Amino acid sequence: MALYSTRTYQWQDLADESVAEEYIVTDYYDTDYTLATAPLGWEEWTEWTGNGVTIDGSTGFDDLVYTGDTQDLGVERTFYFTATAVSNGTHSIAIQKSADGSTGWTTQSLGAITARYIRFVVTVVNASATARLDSFSAELFFDPIIETFNSFSVGATNTTLPIARNYSSILGISYDSPQNFQVVLSDTTASAPKVIGYDMDTWGKVATATTANITLRGFPQLSADSNGNIIVS
């Protein structure tokens, strides 16, 4: 069932009370049906028309803000996520985390997140039509993405890995190099990670050029697409 934006003024002050407190429900059973009335206060209605009309100095509705249920991951974990919403207007999606799952919620930047308790917040902008949110879904990913560089020439100074993907954070490397050579991740800058080679047979472990197969691990960069959904860049 769709969610609708909240009111910015008191509708019960604008309507006849006898109308506000009743509505009609029609239930069909095969070819027969039953009509019934039931109380429904103005504050219980989920949809209003007349968006953009000024009444008593107040115009339209607030943006719709949907806060999802708290999710407990069991332990503190590092992950990234994608998320999609269907709405009738412009929407944005944010993720929040809390230390105890009930207080101190803080909105997180897009990218790798370390948390145990999380929740999603979807905001639909109220414009010419009453803001509506029809559905929302999100997916969490705990495994990093990888890139492999075969027979890569590692220098005796910082050598930038020619990454083809966009990262929000670099986790580390593994490598296969000639015996007694070590490859060190010397710079974890997400846009330009760097490595250096060392000859472990030299006194003081001298930085020395070598060739190695290197596998880089990291979390991808995220961004909001033109619809406001969160995707992997």
Contacts in CASP RR format, 6 or more apart in sequence:
PFRMAT RR
TARGET T0000
AUTHOR 0000-0000-0000
METHOD contacts of the structure
MODEL  1
MALYSTRTYQWQDLADESVAEEYIVTDYYDTDYTLATAPLGWEEWTEWTG
NGVTIDGSTGFDDLVYTGDTQDLGVERTFYFTATAVSNGTHSIAIQKSAD
GSTGWTTQSLGAITARYIRFVVTVVNASATARLDSFSAELFFDPIIETFN
SFSVGATNTTLPIARNYSSILGISYDSPQNFQVVLSDTTASAPKVIGYDM
DTWGKVATATTANITLRGFPQLSADSNGNIIVS
1 46 0 8 1.000
2 46 0 8 1.000
2 132 0 8 1.000
2 133 0 8 1.000
2 134 0 8 1.000
3 46 0 8 1.000
3 64 0 8 1.000
3 66 0 8 1.000
3 132 0 8 1.000
3 133 0 8 1.000
4 46 0 8 1.000
4 47 0 8 1.000
4 48 0 8 1.000
4 64 0 8 1.000
4 130 0 8 1.000
4 131 0 8 1.000
4 132 0 8 1.000
5 61 0 8 1.000
5 62 0 8 1.000
5 63 0 8 1.000
5 64 0 8 1.000
5 124 0 8 1.000
5 126 0 8 1.000
5 130 0 8 1.000
5 131 0 8 1.000
5 132 0 8 1.000
6 61 0 8 1.000
6 62 0 8 1.000
6 64 0 8 1.000
7 48 0 8 1.000
7 61 0 8 1.000
7 62 0 8 1.000
8 58 0 8 1.000
8 59 0 8 1.000
8 60 0 8 1.000
8 61 0 8 1.000
8 62 0 8 1.000
9 55 0 8 1.000
9 56 0 8 1.000
9 57 0 8 1.000
9 58 0 8 1.000
11 20 0 8 1.000
11 42 0 8 1.000
11 45 0 8 1.000
11 48 0 8 1.000
12 20 0 8 1.000
12 41 0 8 1.000
12 42 0 8 1.000
12 43 0 8 1.000
13 56 0 8 1.000
14 55 0 8 1.000
14 56 0 8 1.000
15 42 0 8 1.000
20 40 0 8 1.000
20 41 0 8 1.000
20 42 0 8 1.000
21 39 0 8 1.000
21 40 0 8 1.000
21 41 0 8 1.000
22 37 0 8 1.000
22 38 0 8 1.000
22 39 0 8 1.000
22 40 0 8 1.000
23 37 0 8 1.000
23 38 0 8 1.000
23 40 0 8 1.000
24 35 0 8 1.000
24 36 0 8 1.000
24 37 0 8 1.000
25 35 0 8 1.000
25 36 0 8 1.000
25 37 0 8 1.000
25 38 0 8 1.000
26 33 0 8 1.000
26 34 0 8 1.000
26 35 0 8 1.000
27 33 0 8 1.000
27 34 0 8 1.000
27 36 0 8 1.000
47 130 0 8 1.000
48 61 0 8 1.000
48 130 0 8 1.000
49 130 0 8 1.000
50 60 0 8 1.000
50 130 0 8 1.000
51 60 0 8 1.000
51 61 0 8 1.000
51 126 0 8 1.000
51 128 0 8 1.000
51 129 0 8 1.000
51 130 0 8 1.000
52 59 0 8 1.000
52 60 0 8 1.000
52 128 0 8 1.000
53 59 0 8 1.000
53 60 0 8 1.000
54 60 0 8 1.000
60 126 0 8 1.000
61 126 0 8 1.000
61 130 0 8 1.000
61 131 0 8 1.000
62 126 0 8 1.000
63 123 0 8 1.000
63 124 0 8 1.000
63 125 0 8 1.000
63 126 0 8 1.000
63 131 0 8 1.000
64 87 0 8 1.000
64 123 0 8 1.000
64 124 0 8 1.000
64 126 0 8 1.000
64 131 0 8 1.000
64 132 0 8 1.000
64 133 0 8 1.000
65 121 0 8 1.000
65 122 0 8 1.000
65 123 0 8 1.000
66 121 0 8 1.000
66 122 0 8 1.000
66 123 0 8 1.000
66 124 0 8 1.000
66 133 0 8 1.000
66 136 0 8 1.000
67 119 0 8 1.000
67 120 0 8 1.000
67 121 0 8 1.000
68 119 0 8 1.000
68 120 0 8 1.000
68 121 0 8 1.000
68 122 0 8 1.000
68 136 0 8 1.000
69 119 0 8 1.000
70 98 0 8 1.000
70 101 0 8 1.000
70 102 0 8 1.000
70 117 0 8 1.000
70 118 0 8 1.000
70 119 0 8 1.000
71 117 0 8 1.000
71 118 0 8 1.000
71 119 0 8 1.000
72 101 0 8 1.000
72 116 0 8 1.000
72 117 0 8 1.000
73 79 0 8 1.000
73 115 0 8 1.000
73 116 0 8 1.000
73 117 0 8 1.000
73 118 0 8 1.000
73 140 0 8 1.000
74 116 0 8 1.000
75 116 0 8 1.000
76 114 0 8 1.000
76 115 0 8 1.000
76 116 0 8 1.000
77 114 0 8 1.000
77 115 0 8 1.000
77 116 0 8 1.000
77 142 0 8 1.000
78 112 0 8 1.000
78 113 0 8 1.000
78 114 0 8 1.000
78 142 0 8 1.000
78 219 0 8 1.000
79 112 0 8 1.000
79 113 0 8 1.000
79 140 0 8 1.000
79 141 0 8 1.000
79 142 0 8 1.000
80 111 0 8 1.000
80 112 0 8 1.000
80 113 0 8 1.000
80 140 0 8 1.000
80 141 0 8 1.000
80 168 0 8 1.000
80 219 0 8 1.000
80 220 0 8 1.000
80 222 0 8 1.000
80 232 0 8 1.000
81 95 0 8 1.000
81 113 0 8 1.000
81 138 0 8 1.000
81 139 0 8 1.000
81 140 0 8 1.000
81 141 0 8 1.000
81 222 0 8 1.000
81 230 0 8 1.000
82 138 0 8 1.000
82 139 0 8 1.000
82 141 0 8 1.000
82 222 0 8 1.000
82 229 0 8 1.000
82 230 0 8 1.000
82 231 0 8 1.000
82 232 0 8 1.000
83 93 0 8 1.000
83 95 0 8 1.000
83 120 0 8 1.000
83 136 0 8 1.000
83 137 0 8 1.000
83 138 0 8 1.000
83 139 0 8 1.000
83 229 0 8 1.000
83 230 0 8 1.000
84 136 0 8 1.000
84 137 0 8 1.000
84 138 0 8 1.000
84 229 0 8 1.000
84 230 0 8 1.000
85 91 0 8 1.000
85 93 0 8 1.000
85 122 0 8 1.000
85 124 0 8 1.000
85 133 0 8 1.000
85 135 0 8 1.000
85 136 0 8 1.000
85 137 0 8 1.000
85 228 0 8 1.000
85 229 0 8 1.000
86 133 0 8 1.000
86 134 0 8 1.000
86 135 0 8 1.000
86 136 0 8 1.000
87 122 0 8 1.000
87 124 0 8 1.000
87 131 0 8 1.000
87 132 0 8 1.000
87 133 0 8 1.000
87 134 0 8 1.000
88 124 0 8 1.000
88 129 0 8 1.000
88 130 0 8 1.000
88 131 0 8 1.000
88 132 0 8 1.000
88 134 0 8 1.000
89 124 0 8 1.000
89 125 0 8 1.000
89 127 0 8 1.000
89 129 0 8 1.000
89 131 0 8 1.000
89 132 0 8 1.000
90 124 0 8 1.000
90 125 0 8 1.000
90 127 0 8 1.000
90 228 0 8 1.000
91 122 0 8 1.000
91 123 0 8 1.000
91 124 0 8 1.000
91 125 0 8 1.000
91 133 0 8 1.000
91 227 0 8 1.000
91 228 0 8 1.000
92 122 0 8 1.000
92 123 0 8 1.000
92 224 0 8 1.000
92 228 0 8 1.000
93 120 0 8 1.000
93 121 0 8 1.000
93 122 0 8 1.000
93 136 0 8 1.000
93 138 0 8 1.000
93 224 0 8 1.000
93 228 0 8 1.000
93 229 0 8 1.000
93 230 0 8 1.000
94 107 0 8 1.000
94 108 0 8 1.000
94 120 0 8 1.000
94 121 0 8 1.000
94 122 0 8 1.000
94 123 0 8 1.000
95 107 0 8 1.000
95 108 0 8 1.000
95 113 0 8 1.000
95 118 0 8 1.000
95 119 0 8 1.000
95 120 0 8 1.000
95 121 0 8 1.000
95 138 0 8 1.000
96 105 0 8 1.000
96 106 0 8 1.000
96 107 0 8 1.000
96 108 0 8 1.000
96 118 0 8 1.000
96 119 0 8 1.000
96 120 0 8 1.000
96 121 0 8 1.000
97 105 0 8 1.000
97 106 0 8 1.000
97 108 0 8 1.000
97 113 0 8 1.000
97 115 0 8 1.000
97 116 0 8 1.000
97 117 0 8 1.000
97 118 0 8 1.000
98 104 0 8 1.000
98 105 0 8 1.000
98 106 0 8 1.000
98 115 0 8 1.000
98 117 0 8 1.000
98 118 0 8 1.000
98 119 0 8 1.000
99 117 0 8 1.000
100 117 0 8 1.000
101 116 0 8 1.000
101 117 0 8 1.000
105 119 0 8 1.000
107 121 0 8 1.000
108 115 0 8 1.000
110 168 0 8 1.000
110 221 0 8 1.000
110 222 0 8 1.000
110 223 0 8 1.000
110 224 0 8 1.000
110 230 0 8 1.000
111 168 0 8 1.000
111 169 0 8 1.000
111 219 0 8 1.000
111 220 0 8 1.000
111 221 0 8 1.000
111 222 0 8 1.000
112 168 0 8 1.000
112 169 0 8 1.000
112 218 0 8 1.000
112 219 0 8 1.000
120 136 0 8 1.000
120 138 0 8 1.000
122 133 0 8 1.000
122 136 0 8 1.000
124 131 0 8 1.000
124 132 0 8 1.000
124 133 0 8 1.000
125 131 0 8 1.000
138 230 0 8 1.000
144 171 0 8 1.000
144 217 0 8 1.000
144 218 0 8 1.000
144 219 0 8 1.000
145 165 0 8 1.000
145 167 0 8 1.000
145 217 0 8 1.000
145 218 0 8 1.000
145 219 0 8 1.000
145 220 0 8 1.000
146 215 0 8 1.000
146 216 0 8 1.000
146 217 0 8 1.000
146 218 0 8 1.000
147 161 0 8 1.000
147 163 0 8 1.000
147 164 0 8 1.000
147 165 0 8 1.000
147 215 0 8 1.000
147 216 0 8 1.000
148 213 0 8 1.000
148 214 0 8 1.000
148 215 0 8 1.000
148 216 0 8 1.000
149 161 0 8 1.000
149 162 0 8 1.000
149 213 0 8 1.000
149 214 0 8 1.000
149 215 0 8 1.000
149 216 0 8 1.000
150 213 0 8 1.000
151 211 0 8 1.000
151 212 0 8 1.000
151 213 0 8 1.000
152 161 0 8 1.000
152 211 0 8 1.000
152 212 0 8 1.000
152 213 0 8 1.000
152 214 0 8 1.000
153 159 0 8 1.000
153 209 0 8 1.000
153 211 0 8 1.000
154 177 0 8 1.000
154 183 0 8 1.000
154 195 0 8 1.000
154 196 0 8 1.000
154 197 0 8 1.000
154 209 0 8 1.000
154 210 0 8 1.000
154 211 0 8 1.000
154 212 0 8 1.000
154 214 0 8 1.000
155 195 0 8 1.000
155 196 0 8 1.000
155 197 0 8 1.000
155 207 0 8 1.000
155 208 0 8 1.000
155 209 0 8 1.000
155 210 0 8 1.000
156 196 0 8 1.000
156 197 0 8 1.000
156 206 0 8 1.000
156 207 0 8 1.000
156 208 0 8 1.000
156 209 0 8 1.000
157 196 0 8 1.000
157 207 0 8 1.000
158 186 0 8 1.000
158 187 0 8 1.000
158 194 0 8 1.000
158 195 0 8 1.000
158 196 0 8 1.000
159 194 0 8 1.000
159 195 0 8 1.000
159 196 0 8 1.000
160 192 0 8 1.000
160 193 0 8 1.000
160 194 0 8 1.000
161 192 0 8 1.000
161 193 0 8 1.000
161 194 0 8 1.000
161 195 0 8 1.000
161 214 0 8 1.000
161 216 0 8 1.000
163 192 0 8 1.000
163 193 0 8 1.000
163 216 0 8 1.000
165 220 0 8 1.000
166 191 0 8 1.000
166 220 0 8 1.000
166 221 0 8 1.000
166 233 0 8 1.000
167 190 0 8 1.000
167 191 0 8 1.000
167 193 0 8 1.000
167 218 0 8 1.000
167 219 0 8 1.000
167 220 0 8 1.000
167 221 0 8 1.000
168 190 0 8 1.000
168 219 0 8 1.000
168 220 0 8 1.000
168 221 0 8 1.000
168 222 0 8 1.000
169 188 0 8 1.000
169 190 0 8 1.000
169 218 0 8 1.000
169 219 0 8 1.000
170 185 0 8 1.000
170 188 0 8 1.000
170 189 0 8 1.000
170 190 0 8 1.000
170 193 0 8 1.000
170 216 0 8 1.000
170 217 0 8 1.000
170 218 0 8 1.000
171 217 0 8 1.000
171 218 0 8 1.000
171 219 0 8 1.000
172 185 0 8 1.000
172 188 0 8 1.000
172 216 0 8 1.000
172 217 0 8 1.000
172 218 0 8 1.000
173 183 0 8 1.000
173 185 0 8 1.000
173 193 0 8 1.000
173 195 0 8 1.000
173 214 0 8 1.000
173 215 0 8 1.000
173 216 0 8 1.000
173 217 0 8 1.000
174 214 0 8 1.000
174 215 0 8 1.000
174 217 0 8 1.000
175 183 0 8 1.000
175 212 0 8 1.000
175 213 0 8 1.000
175 214 0 8 1.000
175 215 0 8 1.000
176 212 0 8 1.000
176 213 0 8 1.000
177 183 0 8 1.000
177 197 0 8 1.000
177 210 0 8 1.000
177 211 0 8 1.000
177 212 0 8 1.000
177 213 0 8 1.000
178 210 0 8 1.000
178 211 0 8 1.000
178 212 0 8 1.000
180 199 0 8 1.000
180 200 0 8 1.000
180 201 0 8 1.000
181 197 0 8 1.000
181 198 0 8 1.000
181 199 0 8 1.000
181 200 0 8 1.000
181 208 0 8 1.000
181 210 0 8 1.000
181 212 0 8 1.000
182 197 0 8 1.000
182 198 0 8 1.000
182 200 0 8 1.000
182 205 0 8 1.000
183 195 0 8 1.000
183 196 0 8 1.000
183 197 0 8 1.000
183 198 0 8 1.000
183 210 0 8 1.000
183 212 0 8 1.000
183 214 0 8 1.000
184 195 0 8 1.000
184 196 0 8 1.000
184 197 0 8 1.000
184 198 0 8 1.000
185 193 0 8 1.000
185 194 0 8 1.000
185 195 0 8 1.000
186 194 0 8 1.000
186 195 0 8 1.000
186 196 0 8 1.000
187 193 0 8 1.000
187 194 0 8 1.000
190 221 0 8 1.000
193 216 0 8 1.000
195 214 0 8 1.000
196 207 0 8 1.000
197 207 0 8 1.000
197 208 0 8 1.000
197 209 0 8 1.000
197 210 0 8 1.000
197 212 0 8 1.000
198 205 0 8 1.000
198 206 0 8 1.000
198 207 0 8 1.000
198 208 0 8 1.000
199 205 0 8 1.000
199 206 0 8 1.000
199 207 0 8 1.000
199 208 0 8 1.000
199 210 0 8 1.000
202 208 0 8 1.000
220 232 0 8 1.000
220 233 0 8 1.000
221 232 0 8 1.000
221 233 0 8 1.000
222 230 0 8 1.000
222 231 0 8 1.000
222 232 0 8 1.000
222 233 0 8 1.000
223 230 0 8 1.000
223 231 0 8 1.000
223 233 0 8 1.000
224 230 0 8 1.000
224 231 0 8 1.000
225 231 0 8 1.000
END
